[in-house]
Amino acid sequence: MTRESLLACGLVVMLVAVTLEPAYGHGLIGKRFFPATLATDDPFVADELSLPTVFHQKLRGAEDTPPTKETDVSAELSKRLSPDLGISFGGTFKILDPDSDKTVSGFDNLDVTLKYVFFKSAEHETLLALGLGWGVGGTGNKRVDAEGFDTWTPQLFFGKGFGDLPEQLELMKPLALTGVLGLAVPSRIHTKTFETADTGEVDVKKPLNPTVFQWGFSFQYNLQYLQSYVRDVGLPAPLNRMIPIVELALETPIDGRNAGRTTGSVNPGIVWFGRYLQLGIEAVVPINDDISKNVGVLAQVHFYLDDILPQIFTWTPFHGVLGPTQPR
Amino acid sequence: MRRLLAVAVFLLAPSPVGAHAFPDHSEPRVGHTLDASPPAVRIWFDGQIEPVFSTVRVENADKQRVDKGDAAIDPRDNTLLHVSLPPLPPGRYRVFWSVIARDGHRTEGDFSFRVK
């Protein structure tokens, strides 16, 4: 082989090696695969589409509202702008069916989230990210209580797989924890409303729009991790790609009349992941009866766009085509 | 309707050609104990893998490499990565693998097995 051929071969190998550099995007850190979670946002940036996410639950009534069946149909498109920076757009169509009134429906406000992954440890299957959520006020329909003001939510995301536990605890290695902590700050402290009494008097109300601490976690037991890296227990398909999961999605207002009162749900469920999509379903169990006494349901079809058409969906303005983000 | 079904089959298929590779099963089985030394380690992936950058090695409990260094992809089955082993004394062994799938994505992992 001539010197030129050797040089050419070396160059090709180098180029291929550079091209094949693994991108630790959403869902994979080291050998750990994290699925997209249904009730809480996961810590990864991604090229993905949730379509649809369907939620249904009967909500308890309040002083001025009857018990209502709520059905939400949501979609969220996530796009990487660089290997570690991503943006997502989410929309929800709400259908509210009160017990003693007619059904109303409409879009809730548009949600935009910018997320940046600032720490990754493949060895410890750990990932940290910062995010900023923007609930775009006035883009939804007031019939379904979409707010007329913006909401800004700085967020901290984390993901931790327990594959680095000692061998004596090997059956715990498929466990993983993800979480998000956020503070939803309304751009308007009070919303002024006018009510005209029968006497003709106009009553002006200025209820406080509370700042809300939003916190959520997911506990996952990845059966694919168990089979491939810890112990082959002989699970057949589709069980070998299932992840039993429990999510907690909680909110605690930090001001206003409900300050300190936490609401939310515990969601046990299951996620199955293939190469191009994942399917998930969870029960929505309220932690108290402030919002509901009934168990609801949350289901999702989630497409991995980066794996379906990587040349198109992983293009980024400054980093070109990133390629698929993870093995599934 | 047929188109819809075709799309559904494509999306739900566990092992389509051209997507990146994920381990499916192996010999010796992950985490198992063998009565005798295995002649080789074989790992089957759920997608085709590229030979150039795909590797597998086996280490003993002292982290010394014990395989014969002939890791290769089976020429008749490019989802199978294997490496030969000399007769192994009883003990715990760990297999480290790294593969590149046809779409250019790298996956890596490890698992252990024991020889009685």
Interface residues (C-beta under 8 A of the other chain):
Chain A: V13 V16 A17 T19 L20 E21 P22 A23 K31 E167 E170 Q224 Q227 S228 Y229 V230 R231 D232 A237 P238 R241 G274 R275 Y276 L277 F303 D307 I308 P310 G323 P324 Q326 P327 R328
Chain B: F10 L11 L12 A13 P14 S15 P16 A19 H20 A21 F22 P23 H25 S26 R29 V30 G31 H32 D46 G47 V52 F53 I100 A101 D103 G104 H105 R106 T107 E108 G109 D110 F111 S112
